[in-house]
Amino acid sequence: MEEGPALHAGARRNEDIALDLMKFVAMTTGYGRTSGGGGVGFQGSGPAAKPEDYAAHLLELYGKCLSAVGGKK
Protein backbone atom coordinates (compact mmCIF):
# COMPACT_ATOMS: atom_id res chain seq x y z
CA MET A 1 0.00 0.00 0.00
CA GLU A 2 1.48 3.33 -1.06
CA GLU A 3 1.28 6.49 1.01
CA GLY A 4 0.97 9.09 -1.73
CA PRO A 5 3.13 12.23 -1.55
CA ALA A 6 6.01 12.07 0.90
CA LEU A 7 5.21 13.70 4.23
CA HIS A 8 7.74 15.32 6.51
CA ALA A 9 8.45 13.68 9.87
CA GLY A 10 5.85 15.59 11.95
CA ALA A 11 2.97 15.48 9.44
CA ARG A 12 -0.24 13.66 10.30
CA ARG A 13 -3.08 12.62 8.05
CA ASN A 14 -6.53 14.14 8.52
CA GLU A 15 -7.89 10.67 9.32
CA ASP A 16 -5.44 10.31 12.21
CA ILE A 17 -6.28 13.74 13.57
CA ALA A 18 -10.02 13.05 13.27
CA LEU A 19 -9.59 9.74 15.11
CA ASP A 20 -7.77 11.44 17.98
CA LEU A 21 -10.45 14.14 18.10
CA MET A 22 -13.20 11.51 18.13
CA LYS A 23 -11.50 9.64 21.00
CA PHE A 24 -11.13 12.86 22.98
CA VAL A 25 -14.76 13.90 22.51
CA ALA A 26 -16.10 10.40 23.21
CA MET A 27 -14.02 9.90 26.35
CA THR A 28 -14.56 13.34 27.86
CA THR A 29 -18.29 13.60 27.15
CA GLY A 30 -19.45 9.98 27.28
CA TYR A 31 -20.81 10.33 23.72
CA GLY A 32 -22.85 7.24 22.78
CA ARG A 33 -22.15 5.51 26.11
CA THR A 34 -24.05 2.24 26.59
CA SER A 35 -24.59 2.65 30.33
CA GLY A 36 -27.46 4.73 31.57
CA GLY A 37 -25.30 6.48 34.15
CA GLY A 38 -25.70 10.21 34.47
CA GLY A 39 -22.64 11.29 32.51
CA VAL A 40 -21.66 14.90 32.17
CA GLY A 41 -21.75 16.63 28.81
CA PHE A 42 -23.21 15.93 25.42
CA GLN A 43 -24.73 12.46 25.13
CA GLY A 44 -25.59 12.42 21.44
CA SER A 45 -29.12 11.16 20.90
CA GLY A 46 -29.26 9.42 24.28
CA PRO A 47 -27.45 6.42 25.68
CA ALA A 48 -27.02 3.54 23.25
CA ALA A 49 -28.99 0.44 24.22
CA LYS A 50 -26.76 -2.10 22.41
CA PRO A 51 -23.10 -2.32 21.39
CA GLU A 52 -24.20 -1.94 17.76
CA ASP A 53 -25.83 1.38 18.65
CA TYR A 54 -22.67 2.51 20.45
CA ALA A 55 -20.57 1.66 17.38
CA ALA A 56 -23.01 3.56 15.15
CA HIS A 57 -22.74 6.61 17.43
CA LEU A 58 -18.93 6.48 17.31
CA LEU A 59 -18.89 6.13 13.51
CA GLU A 60 -21.22 9.11 13.21
CA LEU A 61 -18.97 11.12 15.53
CA TYR A 62 -15.88 10.10 13.52
CA GLY A 63 -17.56 11.34 10.34
CA LYS A 64 -18.29 14.68 11.98
CA CYS A 65 -14.71 14.95 13.24
CA LEU A 66 -13.30 14.08 9.80
CA SER A 67 -15.49 16.73 8.20
CA ALA A 68 -14.35 19.29 10.77
CA VAL A 69 -10.67 18.48 10.25
CA GLY A 70 -10.97 18.47 6.47
CA GLY A 71 -12.94 21.71 6.41
CA LYS A 72 -9.93 24.01 6.92
CA LYS A 73 -10.90 26.98 4.75
C-alpha positions as CSV (number, residue, x, y, z in Angstrom):
1,M,0.0,0.0,0.0
2,E,1.5,3.3,-1.1
3,E,1.3,6.5,1.0
4,G,1.0,9.1,-1.7
5,P,3.1,12.2,-1.6
6,A,6.0,12.1,0.9
7,L,5.2,13.7,4.2
8,H,7.7,15.3,6.5
9,A,8.5,13.7,9.9
10,G,5.9,15.6,11.9
11,A,3.0,15.5,9.4
12,R,-0.2,13.7,10.3
13,R,-3.1,12.6,8.1
14,N,-6.5,14.1,8.5
15,E,-7.9,10.7,9.3
16,D,-5.4,10.3,12.2
17,I,-6.3,13.7,13.6
18,A,-10.0,13.1,13.3
19,L,-9.6,9.7,15.1
20,D,-7.8,11.4,18.0
21,L,-10.4,14.1,18.1
22,M,-13.2,11.5,18.1
23,K,-11.5,9.6,21.0
24,F,-11.1,12.9,23.0
25,V,-14.8,13.9,22.5
26,A,-16.1,10.4,23.2
27,M,-14.0,9.9,26.4
28,T,-14.6,13.3,27.9
29,T,-18.3,13.6,27.2
30,G,-19.5,10.0,27.3
31,Y,-20.8,10.3,23.7
32,G,-22.8,7.2,22.8
33,R,-22.2,5.5,26.1
34,T,-24.1,2.2,26.6
35,S,-24.6,2.6,30.3
36,G,-27.5,4.7,31.6
37,G,-25.3,6.5,34.1
38,G,-25.7,10.2,34.5
39,G,-22.6,11.3,32.5
40,V,-21.7,14.9,32.2
41,G,-21.8,16.6,28.8
42,F,-23.2,15.9,25.4
43,Q,-24.7,12.5,25.1
44,G,-25.6,12.4,21.4
45,S,-29.1,11.2,20.9
46,G,-29.3,9.4,24.3
47,P,-27.4,6.4,25.7
48,A,-27.0,3.5,23.2
49,A,-29.0,0.4,24.2
50,K,-26.8,-2.1,22.4
51,P,-23.1,-2.3,21.4
52,E,-24.2,-1.9,17.8
53,D,-25.8,1.4,18.6
54,Y,-22.7,2.5,20.4
55,A,-20.6,1.7,17.4
56,A,-23.0,3.6,15.2
57,H,-22.7,6.6,17.4
58,L,-18.9,6.5,17.3
59,L,-18.9,6.1,13.5
60,E,-21.2,9.1,13.2
61,L,-19.0,11.1,15.5
62,Y,-15.9,10.1,13.5
63,G,-17.6,11.3,10.3
64,K,-18.3,14.7,12.0
65,C,-14.7,15.0,13.2
66,L,-13.3,14.1,9.8
67,S,-15.5,16.7,8.2
68,A,-14.3,19.3,10.8
69,V,-10.7,18.5,10.3
70,G,-11.0,18.5,6.5
71,G,-12.9,21.7,6.4
72,K,-9.9,24.0,6.9
73,K,-10.9,27.0,4.8
